[in-house]
Every structure is written in structure tokens, then in C-alpha cells.
Amino acid sequence: MHQQQNPIPHQPIDQDYEISILDIFVVLAENLRLIILVPVVIGLIALGVSYLIPPTYQSTSWLTLGEAAVPAMNSEEVFSKVLEKTDWINTSTHEEALKKLRKKLQASFVKQDNIVRITAEGPTPSKAAILNTNLIDSYRVFSLPKGKTLDSINENVRIGNENIIRLEDAAKKISQNIDKVSPGTEGDNVVRAYTTITSTIAKQKISLFNLKQSLIGFGPEVIIQAPTLPEKPIKPKKAQITIMASLASGFLTILFVFIRTAIRNLGGDAEASEKLAQIRKGIGLK
């Protein structure tokens, strides 16, 4: 015969450890004023403190320089020159001053646009813009030719000037007698020689201009956007500080409320009370 199995009796849930959503809302409702008041007060305090933090302004510039310019711009030699012109960075050592300057002044290459971006931060709009300008000027001086390269350019400039003078003298003599030349082969040769000389003079002048330009470095032509004069500070972000302080204090307040409620509920349990007493003793509380 088939033996009927007794059904497994239903195990009741221990009501002492069951926490319902309703219980949570009751705890929140009982402590609603505290939960609202603490974040508001902390948020207002954080807002007030944010007004005491010195503002930071950022100036930006864009230049049509290659990627190779960025390492030179960020070099210690260039930054040292910028530091000499920056009187508001005061530290005990030169090394510390350079570290502080590097946090406030950065040059980077934007590949998608093929341009160099410079950002400078300062305590005032004008100081931020001046710091940006000083980096551009210091790099321009740094990029100028030096040593043997400079000597070679100066020599080529001297030779170029002499060649232009000789060519212009020759062109002047030909132009004075070109009307006296009879038409024909000889006249064609004179005109051809005069054209060649004048063309060579033009090329020599362009070459000479480029050589002289290399002696003074780049100019405004490479600057897409001059250092901006910021109107609003980028730091401190007062709204963000206030919101973060309010959220953090609100979370901690809710956590405190639940912990306090849990401790109170365990007060009537002798075993739990004994454990709480041991915890207090262990952390040095009476």
C-alpha cells in the first residue's frame, strides 16, 4: 500500500528579526526634522566656507605650433623663465616653485585640431592671462637659434645682403641700356638676362626674409586665440561643494538614525545589552 507522507510543517518566520518597509518609514518619519535639518545646516556651512576659499581663474590660448613644441614649452628651462616673471608664486625653494607652477600652467597638443593648447591658472583674471602670455613669450625666446646655428644664419644673412646688392646693381645697369639694344638675338639675350636677374633678386629677398624671421622667432601669425581674460573663476565650485556636503551629511544622518534606533530596540534584550556593553568597553566607552 502507498504510505502517505506527512507534509513538512511550515516554519514560522522569526518576527524579531523581520524588518518591513513600513518600519523603515516609521523611523524616517519620527526623525524627519533631524534628517532635513542637518543636511540644510551642513550645506549652508559648506557654502559659507566656499566663499572663504581663494578663487582660481583660468586663461586659455591656442597656437598653430607642431607637437614638437609641447615638450620644449614644458621644459624646466622655459618654466624657469616664466617663474622669474611670476611674483605671486612664493615657496622656500626653486624646485617647489616649479612644481607649483606646473600645476597652474600646462601646454598640450590637440591632435584632432593639430594645435597647441595652453591653460594657465591664477588668483585673478589678469594674473592668469599674464601667466599664459609669459609662457608663449618664454618659449619664443627659447626657440630662437643659438650657438653655431645662430652664427650660420647671421653669415647667410650677410652673404644674402651682398648678393642682392650685386644683383640690383647689375639689373640697374641693364635697365639703363636695355632701350639701346637692337632687336634680335642680342636684344633677346639682354632681356632674358634682365628677367633672370630680377627673378633671382625676388627669390633672394624671400630667402633673406625667412632667415631674418628665424632670428626673431614666431609672431602673432601662429596665435589662433590670444590668452583669454576669464570673467568667472573655475574654483571653488560653490554649488557642487554645497550639494556634496548636503548629500554626505544627509546619508550620515540617516545612518545615525537607524543605528540609534537599532541600539534602542536592543536595550530590552539582556543578551544584546551585554554584547553592547562589551563593545563599548572594547572601544573605550563607558
DAMODA-V525765 format. One record per backbone hydrogen bond with DSSP energy under -1.0 kcal/mol. NH is the residue of the N-H (numbers start at 0). CO is the residue of the C=O. Records with the same first field share a line. If there is no record, write none. Layout:
# DAMODA-V525765
NH->CO + CO
This chain:
# DAMODA-V525765
16->13
23->19
24->20
25->21
26->22
27->23
28->24
29->25
30->26
31->28
34->30
35->31
36->32
37->33
39->35
40->36
41->37
42->38
43->39
44->40
45->41
46->42
47->43
48->44
49->45
50->46
51->48
55->234
56->121
58->119
60->117
61->224
62->115
63->221
64->62
68->65
69->66
72->68
73->69
74->71
78->74
79->75
80->76
81->77
82->78
83->79
85->82
96->92
97->93
98->94
99->95
100->96
101->97
102->98
104->100
105->118
107->116
109->114
113->109
114->109
115->62
116->107
117->60
118->105
119->58
120->103
121->56
127->123
128->124
129->125
130->126
131->127
132->128
133->129
134->130
135->131
136->132
137->133
138->134
139->135
140->136
141->137
142->138
143->140
148->145
150->146
151->147
152->148
153->149
154->150
155->151
156->152
157->153
158->154
159->155
160->156
161->157
162->158
163->159
164->160
165->161
166->162
167->163
168->164
169->165
170->166
171->167
172->168
173->169
174->170
175->171
177->173
179->176
187->183
188->184
189->185
190->186
191->187
192->188
193->189
194->190
195->191
196->192
197->193
198->194
199->195
200->196
201->197
202->198
203->199
204->200
205->201
206->202
207->203
208->204
209->205
210->206
211->207
212->208
213->209
216->212
221->218
222->219
223->61
224->61
227->59
233->55
234->55
237->235
240->236
241->237
242->238
243->239
244->240
245->241
246->242
247->243
248->244
249->245
250->246
251->247
252->248
253->249
254->250
255->251
256->252
257->253
258->254
259->255
260->256
261->257
262->258
263->259
264->260
265->261
266->263
268->265
272->268
273->269
274->270
275->271
276->272
277->273
278->274
279->275
280->276
281->277
282->278
283->280
284->279
